[in-house]
Amino acid sequence: MAQWEGVREFVAVVESGGFTAAAERLHISVAKISRQVAALEERLSTELLHRTTRKISVTEAGQIYYQRCRPLLDGLEEAELALSSLSLEATGLIRLTAPFTFGEGHISPLLNDFQALHPQVKLECQLTNQQLDLIEGGFDLAIRLGKLEDSSMQARRLASRQLFLCASPEYLNTYGQPHSLGELQHHNCLLGTLDYWRFREGGQERALRVSGNLRTNGGLALVDAALKGLGLVQLPDYYVRDHIESGKLVELMKHFQPEEEGIWALYPRSRHLPAKVRLLVDFLVQQLQPEPTASA
């Protein structure tokens, strides 16, 4: 199979943008990547990459070769995945990423439950609010919240989340309760990473710019501020549901509440999802979906 030597490494360099990133992606040394690509160029008697001290660029011949090799590698990977998918038992490493707070509070406990059921699985979970590149980072799976933007990935809806506007009874007793979107300009709106809140008015989604004296990327910090009567917050249900049910927070302007958003499992597009990933996604769907309500 000498004709395949260096092909996977060359494709990884092109897609990763350099030898170091390609080595991390394939979990081999930079030196080995460089040797394999150089040997491939020598065998083809063609320069595939321009190398400078600052960057790597693909030659015209390299672009042609890459376009022909990528589908061949896809076919090999799909053939291997098709065989691995025949296995009913999850084994091997699963690398995933999830948003920090939701991942820590909801995904991580389920990963522990899954690993107890499948002890042959090794899990690596990176919690971050940055949307990491799955291919470049070598991830099998990502948990994403809200609207999806990356159409190159396969997505499966795990569950839904609902945004709630709320405040503490103490704040409302002091400053009054808003009943219209226009009244929000007179209230202290505690902000997260965005400077607007989302509502639904007249059947249409609306983004409303709001302001306040606190801004943080921590949902739990916003919850704490609201509980202490510092202002209004708009947060997903998993932050505030228990506090609303206990009466510590009051739900506001429900008639302007936006539609539910998706909680998604995102993974590289492939005809054959590895058995270990498929089993994990099925498990997350089962655990995150709400229990059906009994009919009267």
SVG drawing of the C-alpha trace seen along z (x, -y; Angstrom):
<svg xmlns="http://www.w3.org/2000/svg" viewBox="-59 -54 71 60">
<polyline fill="none" stroke="black" stroke-width="0.4" points="0.0,0.0 3.0,-2.3 0.8,-4.5 -1.2,-5.5 1.9,-6.5 1.9,-10.2 -1.6,-10.9 -3.4,-11.1 -0.6,-13.3 -0.7,-15.6 -4.5,-16.0 -4.2,-16.8 -1.6,-19.5 -3.8,-21.1 -6.9,-21.1 -5.2,-22.1 -3.0,-24.8 0.3,-23.6 2.5,-20.7 2.1,-21.3 -1.7,-21.4 -1.8,-18.3 0.5,-16.4 -1.9,-17.3 -4.9,-16.2 -3.3,-12.8 -1.6,-12.4 1.9,-11.9 5.1,-13.9 5.7,-16.9 8.9,-15.3 7.0,-12.2 4.4,-14.4 7.2,-16.2 9.0,-13.0 5.8,-11.4 4.9,-14.5 8.4,-14.9 8.5,-11.2 5.1,-11.6 6.4,-14.6 9.5,-12.7 7.5,-9.6 5.2,-11.9 8.2,-14.0 5.9,-17.0 6.0,-19.8 2.7,-19.8 3.4,-22.4 5.3,-25.7 7.2,-25.9 8.5,-29.2 9.6,-30.1 6.2,-31.7 3.6,-29.6 2.7,-26.7 0.8,-27.1 -0.5,-24.6 0.8,-24.5 -1.5,-24.3 -0.5,-20.6 -1.1,-20.2 -4.6,-21.6 -5.4,-19.1 -4.0,-16.2 -5.9,-17.2 -9.2,-17.4 -8.7,-13.9 -7.4,-12.4 -10.0,-13.8 -12.9,-11.7 -10.7,-8.6 -9.9,-9.1 -13.6,-9.7 -14.4,-6.4 -11.7,-4.6 -13.0,-6.3 -16.6,-5.4 -15.6,-1.8 -13.8,-1.6 -16.7,-3.3 -19.2,-1.0 -17.4,2.0 -17.0,0.3 -20.7,-0.5 -21.5,3.2 -20.3,3.4 -23.1,3.2 -20.7,2.4 -19.2,-1.1 -15.4,-1.0 -12.5,-3.4 -12.1,-7.2 -14.8,-9.8 -13.7,-13.4 -16.4,-16.0 -16.9,-19.7 -19.8,-21.4 -20.7,-24.9 -19.2,-25.3 -22.2,-25.8 -24.7,-23.5 -22.0,-21.0 -20.9,-20.9 -24.4,-20.8 -26.2,-18.6 -23.9,-16.9 -21.1,-15.8 -23.3,-13.8 -24.8,-12.0 -21.4,-11.2 -20.6,-9.6 -23.8,-7.5 -22.9,-6.5 -19.4,-5.5 -20.8,-3.4 -22.9,-1.5 -20.0,-1.3 -16.8,-0.9 -14.8,-0.2 -15.3,-3.8 -12.8,-6.5 -14.3,-10.0 -12.5,-13.4 -14.8,-16.4 -13.6,-20.0 -16.0,-22.6 -15.8,-26.0 -18.1,-28.6 -16.0,-29.0 -17.4,-27.1 -14.3,-24.9 -13.7,-23.5 -14.5,-19.8 -12.2,-18.7 -9.2,-20.8 -9.6,-19.9 -10.1,-16.2 -13.5,-16.1 -16.1,-13.4 -19.0,-15.4 -20.0,-18.9 -23.0,-20.0 -24.4,-23.3 -27.2,-25.5 -29.6,-27.6 -29.4,-28.4 -26.9,-26.4 -24.7,-28.1 -22.3,-25.3 -24.1,-23.5 -21.1,-21.3 -21.8,-19.3 -24.5,-16.7 -26.9,-17.7 -29.3,-15.9 -31.7,-17.6 -31.2,-16.4 -33.7,-18.6 -35.1,-22.1 -34.5,-25.1 -36.7,-28.1 -35.6,-31.6 -37.3,-33.3 -37.3,-36.9 -37.5,-37.2 -36.6,-39.2 -36.8,-38.9 -40.0,-39.9 -37.8,-42.5 -36.7,-44.2 -40.3,-44.3 -41.6,-45.7 -39.0,-48.5 -39.1,-49.3 -42.3,-47.9 -43.1,-45.1 -42.7,-45.8 -45.6,-44.8 -44.3,-46.0 -41.0,-45.9 -40.7,-49.6 -40.8,-49.7 -37.5,-47.7 -35.5,-50.9 -36.5,-52.0 -35.2,-48.9 -31.7,-47.6 -31.2,-44.7 -28.4,-42.4 -26.5,-41.3 -24.6,-38.2 -22.3,-38.1 -24.9,-39.8 -26.2,-43.4 -29.7,-42.4 -32.5,-40.2 -34.8,-38.1 -38.6,-38.3 -41.5,-37.4 -43.9,-40.2 -46.8,-39.9 -45.7,-36.5 -42.2,-37.7 -38.8,-37.2 -37.4,-40.5 -34.0,-41.4 -34.2,-44.3 -31.1,-46.1 -31.1,-46.6 -28.7,-48.0 -27.8,-47.8 -25.0,-48.1 -23.7,-44.5 -22.4,-42.4 -20.8,-38.9 -20.4,-35.8 -21.4,-33.7 -25.0,-32.5 -24.8,-31.6 -23.4,-35.1 -26.5,-36.6 -28.8,-34.3 -27.1,-35.4 -27.5,-39.0 -31.2,-38.6 -31.8,-36.7 -30.2,-39.6 -32.6,-42.1 -30.1,-43.8 -32.2,-43.7 -33.9,-41.8 -32.4,-38.8 -33.2,-36.7 -31.8,-33.2 -32.5,-29.7 -34.8,-27.5 -32.1,-25.3 -30.7,-28.4 -34.0,-29.8 -36.7,-27.1 -36.2,-26.0 -36.1,-29.6 -39.3,-30.5 -41.0,-27.4 -39.8,-28.3 -41.0,-31.9 -37.5,-33.4 -37.8,-34.7 -40.9,-35.9 -41.5,-35.2 -42.2,-38.4 -43.9,-39.2 -44.7,-35.6 -46.7,-36.8 -43.4,-38.1 -41.5,-34.9 -39.5,-33.7 -39.9,-30.2 -38.0,-27.3 -34.4,-26.8 -32.6,-23.5 -30.0,-21.7 -28.0,-19.9 -25.4,-17.1 -23.1,-18.2 -20.7,-15.8 -18.8,-15.5 -21.0,-14.6 -20.7,-10.9 -22.9,-8.2 -21.7,-5.9 -21.5,-7.3 -19.1,-5.3 -21.0,-3.0 -19.5,-4.6 -20.7,-8.1 -24.1,-6.9 -24.7,-5.1 -23.7,-8.2 -26.0,-10.5 -28.9,-8.1 -28.3,-8.0 -28.2,-11.8 -31.5,-12.1 -33.1,-9.5 -31.9,-11.3 -32.5,-14.9 -35.9,-14.5 -38.7,-15.4 -40.9,-12.6 -44.2,-12.4 -47.2,-13.7 -49.9,-11.3 -53.2,-12.0 -56.2,-12.5"/>
</svg>
